[in-house]
Amino acid sequence: MNKLEKICVFCGSSEGNDLAIAQAAMMLGETFANRDITLVYGAAKIGVMGILAKSVLDNNGAVIGIIPEFLKKKEVVHLGLSQLITTENMHDRKMKMQEVSDGFIALPGGMGTLEELFEILTWLQLGLHNKPIGLLNVNHFYDDLLQLLETMVRKGLLKMKNYELLLVSDSIDILLEKMEQFKAPKIPKWLSPERT
């Protein structure tokens, strides 16, 4: 059983036009606070990111924001967080998110959300970490993406065992349960250090 004390959430810096997404972000924030799960995220107070952080804080939960220096000038940084960590660049931001988190969830978002999701999935596939990664499929938002991944499996470009590393549900409670029960696969032999 994985102890999920801090979960990093990747999500949009825009709110979008589907109210179900904002509602899911609020519900996720409330769930985190009620379960004493600290939110780790990108530190903005705008978009889905802002809705999520506000929900955690409004319910007396803890929030750690991580943001690269250059985005402080472009994004609206949330100044009411439990902790704000500044990094030199985007790569260091993702490294820090991985370092401090016990698991990851992707809410709906744009290109940045997908980039973060697939990089952390790739790191898991390569054995660089062993933490669970969840996809909260709000209102069928990720159906097309999941269909594309299934096509990759069918075409022989993605192994089924790697496809199954991504835990998917439209229910927050079910997704968290899957993450708690997740067991990371063994590191592939070809990635293991050579024995001398």
Phi, psi and omega in degrees: 000124179277133177271112184259086180270330179224124179239129175273130179245125174265130180197175188286148173269002171246158181275337184072191184237015178250110183299335180298330180290314178297319179296319179295321178297318179295318180294321179296317178299317178296318179298315178302311182299317182293331181262008182058039175262122177284131175278130170247128183202188189279008168079005180271155176254014180247162175066201178299325178303312181294320178299316180297310182298317180299319180297316179298312183293321179297336180257022176063032176266176182254142181225128173251121177257137179233123186217140176286152185308315186292334180281343177300331182275340185253322181268159176272103184284136177283119185265359182254023184281160176295325179206138177238123181247128179254133178245168182286323185207181183295320181297315179297326177300312181293323177298318180292320178300316180294321183294318187268349186260151176263350180185175186221144174226137173254120167271172175303144179190193182254214185299320180297320179297315179295320180298316179294316180301311185285332175292315181291329174293318179296320177298321177295316180301324182273359179079020180279344170206171182229032187262147182289146181232121183247149176241114178271103188275076184290122174051040177066019184305319186261012181304315182294323178295317179295325177294321177296317178298321177296324176295320177300320177295314183297326181273001177080017181259352178219126179286144180303320182296331178279325173301321183284354174294334180274115181271128188234137171197157172263004179247127179299313183297317180294319180297315179296324177295317177299320181292321178296327184267357184297136173239121181292144178288162176292151178294132179305144183305322184289348177260349182290146178299142180290137178273139181254000000 
